[in-house]
Amino acid sequence: MAVLEAKERTEGRGFGLRKIRLQGNIPGVLYGKNVKNRVVYMNAADFLKTVREAGRNGLITLKVNGESHSALLRDIQKDPIRNEIIHVDFQVVDMSKEVDVAVNVHLVGNAAGVKDGGVLQQSLHQLSIRALPANIPSSIDIDISPLQVGETITVGDVQTGGMYEINHESEEVIASILPPKQEEEIHSGEQQEPGHPEAEEGRETTPES
C-alpha cells in the first residue's frame, strides 16, 4: 500500500492556507467513522507521486504525526484558472466494510467496426461500484476489439470476477459502434438549363470556395 506523510495544521482559512500552498504543500482534511476529523497538509510532489503509484481510487496509508490510517482519496479541488490542486479530502475506511467509489472506464483495443468505418461512442466514462477497500480496481478495462458496427457493450457485459458490484442497471450502454456517417446530397428539385443566365442582377449566387 502506498504511504503518504502528512502533518496536522492549525491554520484553517485565508492567509494560513495561502502560506501552506506557497511552501509547496497541499492542505486537506481527514475524516471517517470513529475518527476525529483532522485538518492536515502534505508535500505536493509527494502527493502526486503517491497518487500515481496507488491510482486515483487506490488505498493509501496516510501517516499523520506518527499515526497510520488506511484511507481513500475522496475529492480533489483545483483552481479553475491555474488548474492547480488547492485542497484534498481523505476518508479513513474500515477494511472489512464495503464502500462505494467511482472508477474510470478504459476501452482497450481497436474495435473491428471502427476499422470498417464505424464510429466509436463511449456513453459511460466512469462506473460506480461497491467493493471492499482492498478490492477496488484502479480502472475498469473493457476490450472492445470484437465490437462490430451496430453492436454495444453494456454494464451487464462487464466481468467483475466477483471482486465488486456495479451500481448501475445492467442494460446501461457503456460503448457502441455507430454506422458510418453518410453525406446527404441536397437537391433543389428543379431542373436547371445549362449555361449562364442572361441577367445576373438580383440572382443569389454562392461564392466559389
Beta strands, then each sheet from edge to edge (+ up, - down):
strand 1: 2-8
strand 2: 25-32
strand 3: 35-43
strand 4: 60-64
strand 5: 67-78
strand 6: 85-92
strand 7: 99-108
strand 8: 119-122
strand 9: 126-131
strand 10: 140-143
strand 11: 152-154
strand 12: 165-166
strand 13: 173-178
sheet 1: 1+ 3- 2+ 6+ 5- 4+ 1+
sheet 2: 10+ 7+ 9- 12+
sheet 3: 8+ 13- 11+
end
